[in-house]
Every structure is written in C-alpha cells, then in structure tokens.
Amino acid sequence: MALASVLQSESVDFSNYGRQRHGFASGLYEAELGLESVGGDRLSFALSTSCSNGDGPDRKIEFLHGTTTLAFKFQHGVIVAVDSRATAGSYIASQTVKKVIEINPYLLGTMAGGAADCSFWERLLARQCRVYELRNKERISVAAASKLLANMVYQYKGMGLSMGTMVCGWDKTGPGLYYVDSEGNRVCGDLFAVGSGSMYAYGIVDSGLKQKDLTVEEACDLGRRAIYQATYRDAYSGGQVNLYHVHSEGWTRVSQSDVLMLHQQYQAEKA
Amino acid sequence: MFAQVYGDNGKMKEYHYSGPVEHRFSPYSFNGGTVLAVAGEDFAIVASDTRLSEGYSIHSRDSPKCYKLTNTTVIGCSGFHGDCLTLTKIIDARLKMYKHSNNKSMTSGAIAAMLSTILYGRRFFPYYVYNIIGGLDEEGKGAVYSFDPVGSYQRDTYKAGGSASAMLQPLLDNQIGFKNMEGVQHLPLNQEKAVQLVKDVFISAAERDVYTGDALRICIVTKEGIKEETVPLRKD
C-alpha cells in the first residue's frame, strides 16, 4: 500500500496494542503477504531481523535499516548521497522517496529508519533552528543543530522511535557532519554510511577517499558510485541516487540519477 | 486438506488446533478495502471500492471510502473503519477551524501537511488507516499525496492503497508510469482514459482480492468541482 504498510519489526515495540496476535485460529488477517494487519504498520526503511540470536525475548536487537545513505566531508564541503527505496516487508512501497530533508538552506538531514519519525523530527528541528536564528541573530551551527535533534529524541528513548540520520551543513567552523540516532548516539565524523547497504557503500568511499584532494566533480562521482554499488548488491536499496553538495554558500542539489541509467553508463565505461 | 495461511512471522501457519492460545482484546480490526488516486494535468481521480468486511464476513456492500474534504480535495481512507471515521471527523473539524481563522479553504498541500502531523500525534497508538489524498494544487494541476499510518507522506502521480494495493500498483506503474518499457511513447493521461483505466484496474483487483468488490466509487476532481460515479463490481 501506499507508503503504508510495513514490516513490523520485532525490535520496534511501540506499544502493546500494535502487536496483538488475534486469537482466532483462522489467522485470516495475517494472510496478506507482507501486509501485516497489525496496527502500527508504517513505512520504514527497516529490515526485521527475526533471529533473536537466542538472547532472550526482552533483548532489543539493533535491526538494519533497509536503505543506503552516506555523507562524507572533503576539501570543498560535504557530499550527501542517498537511495530512494522504501520497503514494507518484501513489497517495494515506493521508489521515489526523498531521503534527504532540507532543514534550511545550509543544513541537510538524511533519513533512515522510520520515515515518519525522520521527517517529523527533522521538520521540528527546522522550526527550532529558525527560532534560534531569530533569537540569536545568527545561523545555528551544525553541532548545535545536531545536539537539538539528539536531545529531542533522547526523551523518547526506549519508546520505539526509529531514526538514523546524518545532519550535514556548513557553519563558521567549516563543513560539519554529525550522525544522530534514536538510541541517543551523536557523533561527529568525516564519513558515515547508514543502512543495510552501508557496508557496500563504505567499501567504495573508503577506497576513493585515499587520494587526499578531490575536486567537487570527483567527490560527486564517488558518492554516486558508492550508492549505486550498494543498490546493486543490497536488495533493500534501489530507485534513484539523490546527490547533494553542501558548501560555504549552502547546499545544492547536484543530481538525481536512476540506478538503471547509472548501470548502463558504468557498463559502457567498462567496455 | 487444510487451508494454509501466513502467520505473523511470515511462515506458513497450519490451520488446525495447535494448543491453547491466549486471546487478548485488540483495539484494531481490519475492515479491508482498496483506494486509488491518480493525478492528471488538470484533474485528479480518487476511487475506492465500497465493501466493508471483517474476517470472513461482509458488513456492508455500500460503504465507500472516499470522503470529500473541500471543493478541490478528496481523501480516501482504508484500513480500520473506526479510525477512518474518527480521522475524517477530525480533519473536517480542523478544516473548519482553518476556514474560520484564515478566511480561506485549505489547499491540498496544506491538508496533506496537516494530516501528517495529526497522524504523528498518535505515534504511539496509531490510527490504523492508509490515506491517500487526491486533489488540485494551487496551480490547478492534479496532486496525489499518499500516507502511511503514522504520517510519513509524499506527493505522487498515482498511488494505490489498501488490501489490493500490491496488485494494483504494478499495473499503474506500467500503464501510467511506463516503467521499464523501452521504445514506448509517453502519452500524457487524459481524463477519459484515466477513468477507464481506474475501472479496469478495480475490476482486476476484485477478481483476485477477497476484500475488494461490490461496487466502485470514483470521485473526479476538476476545477468545476467534484463529480461522483458508481460502477458495479463482482459481489462474490
């Protein structure tokens, strides 16, 4: 269904109501493939790892997010690249999801995990950033913006929010990149990849970043290639590669490329 | 011979007595139904079947799932009927409040953004409703917004939601989106073709989905207003 139905993952336990097993032996409600008739079906870029590793029923397992998003700093700013697939179990709910949220003209947030969680809290962050600007007559720093977000979701820790986001921007200390998630993590870094396809993306970016100075063009190609490779190998990533570049003047939307087109392009280059 | 159905964990479940089962009250139930919306150049279509079911029973054959919100916006809601009714009441109330405060009707985009926050407000006890809004945007072009039960939304050209969505969506991808087709002319969709396509698509859904059938209600939104059409479907 639309952005709807979902994979209710074992570890995201938002409330008992949502996880009712119907006592009827018919189990008719569960018959729809991929469409669990349990309240709390919602779009997520999440995979359920139902193997609990025998760790006991109460242990919350860190599940993979069915997506690939990455961001890295380089000499001329920050490159942000994401895929655009959203899955509900094995059903691809959408291939055109915007996983980069434009918080304001110089701050970007990426989306992984629960789509509603990410878009709601980042929209709230945009409001908070604007209030900061009005009160302090200057732009908010990336560190402060990411801290605001981290503190907002920390209050809901343990309640089942699912959000893994990277806050990217440019402030007076230069390019900024923070990873914030609903578990309470907030870390600064030069390179992050989040999602089920992240390992594939890391491989590409790590090897491409060896050369110290990249031009903007090379960095964009690297980001695009990394996401493409991740979509190639990860079943839960795909659709289009959306690429943004954050520089001193703010962010620019560099490109949106369909993965199929990229595939044909890279194949042609190989030949 | 026993009927095999899918259990909660995705594995096939055997339909026979398997021991004592704990019964708990569930505040939700699934009432079935399929909703579809298509956006054209200067029109939007929101269509839904009219069957209201629960388990093996059909409660009603005449319970459409499209609700008119404003002169330019229609919402289709499927899932748990109780939540659909309450949600549409809440949306209507909010529309009135907006009209009184701002002296104008809400635009489709504004309604979509508002619905997103209404749904997220119940993040920890969600409205079990799959919503699709269809209408005209400020420029008069067709707009479709599809939602998940907790408020994540995006604007689309076409979307199917509800019990038969997985069957309808690929057909729409092919006929409207021309996805993965080589050497095909991308003809823009005109209103007559769109309406016919919607009818055909629902006829197919009624063939293969038990929760979809009885009749099809189509709401066509144009700048002249909202026109409704009812088409019979399979009743079995």
Chai-1 contact restraints between the chains, C-beta under 6 A:
chainA,res_idxA,chainB,res_idxB,connection_type,confidence,min_distance_angstrom,max_distance_angstrom,comment,restraint_id
A,M1,B,Y130,contact,1.0,0.0,6.0,A-B,restraint_1
A,M1,B,G161,contact,1.0,0.0,6.0,A-B,restraint_2
A,M1,B,G162,contact,1.0,0.0,6.0,A-B,restraint_3
A,M1,B,S165,contact,1.0,0.0,6.0,A-B,restraint_4
A,A2,B,Y130,contact,1.0,0.0,6.0,A-B,restraint_5
A,A2,B,I132,contact,1.0,0.0,6.0,A-B,restraint_6
A,A2,B,S146,contact,1.0,0.0,6.0,A-B,restraint_7
A,A2,B,K159,contact,1.0,0.0,6.0,A-B,restraint_8
A,A2,B,G161,contact,1.0,0.0,6.0,A-B,restraint_9
A,L3,B,S146,contact,1.0,0.0,6.0,A-B,restraint_10
A,L3,B,D148,contact,1.0,0.0,6.0,A-B,restraint_11
A,L3,B,S152,contact,1.0,0.0,6.0,A-B,restraint_12
A,A4,B,Y130,contact,1.0,0.0,6.0,A-B,restraint_13
A,A4,B,D148,contact,1.0,0.0,6.0,A-B,restraint_14
A,F14,B,F124,contact,1.0,0.0,6.0,A-B,restraint_15
A,S15,B,F124,contact,1.0,0.0,6.0,A-B,restraint_16
A,S15,B,F125,contact,1.0,0.0,6.0,A-B,restraint_17
A,Y17,B,P27,contact,1.0,0.0,6.0,A-B,restraint_18
A,Y17,B,F125,contact,1.0,0.0,6.0,A-B,restraint_19
A,Q20,B,R24,contact,1.0,0.0,6.0,A-B,restraint_20
A,Q20,B,S26,contact,1.0,0.0,6.0,A-B,restraint_21
A,G23,B,V21,contact,1.0,0.0,6.0,A-B,restraint_22
A,G23,B,H23,contact,1.0,0.0,6.0,A-B,restraint_23
A,G27,B,V5,contact,1.0,0.0,6.0,A-B,restraint_24
A,G27,B,K13,contact,1.0,0.0,6.0,A-B,restraint_25
A,L28,B,G55,contact,1.0,0.0,6.0,A-B,restraint_26
A,Y29,B,F30,contact,1.0,0.0,6.0,A-B,restraint_27
A,E30,B,Y6,contact,1.0,0.0,6.0,A-B,restraint_28
A,E30,B,G7,contact,1.0,0.0,6.0,A-B,restraint_29
A,E30,B,D8,contact,1.0,0.0,6.0,A-B,restraint_30
A,A31,B,V5,contact,1.0,0.0,6.0,A-B,restraint_31
A,A31,B,Y6,contact,1.0,0.0,6.0,A-B,restraint_32
A,S37,B,F30,contact,1.0,0.0,6.0,A-B,restraint_33
A,G39,B,Y28,contact,1.0,0.0,6.0,A-B,restraint_34
A,G39,B,P126,contact,1.0,0.0,6.0,A-B,restraint_35
A,G39,B,Y128,contact,1.0,0.0,6.0,A-B,restraint_36
A,G40,B,P126,contact,1.0,0.0,6.0,A-B,restraint_37
A,D41,B,P149,contact,1.0,0.0,6.0,A-B,restraint_38
A,R42,B,D148,contact,1.0,0.0,6.0,A-B,restraint_39
A,R42,B,P149,contact,1.0,0.0,6.0,A-B,restraint_40
A,R42,B,V150,contact,1.0,0.0,6.0,A-B,restraint_41
A,L43,B,D148,contact,1.0,0.0,6.0,A-B,restraint_42
A,L43,B,S152,contact,1.0,0.0,6.0,A-B,restraint_43
A,S50,B,N9,contact,1.0,0.0,6.0,A-B,restraint_44
A,Y91,B,A166,contact,1.0,0.0,6.0,A-B,restraint_45
A,A115,B,S152,contact,1.0,0.0,6.0,A-B,restraint_46
A,A116,B,Y120,contact,1.0,0.0,6.0,A-B,restraint_47
A,A116,B,V150,contact,1.0,0.0,6.0,A-B,restraint_48
A,A116,B,G151,contact,1.0,0.0,6.0,A-B,restraint_49
A,A116,B,S152,contact,1.0,0.0,6.0,A-B,restraint_50
A,S119,B,S152,contact,1.0,0.0,6.0,A-B,restraint_51
A,F120,B,Y120,contact,1.0,0.0,6.0,A-B,restraint_52
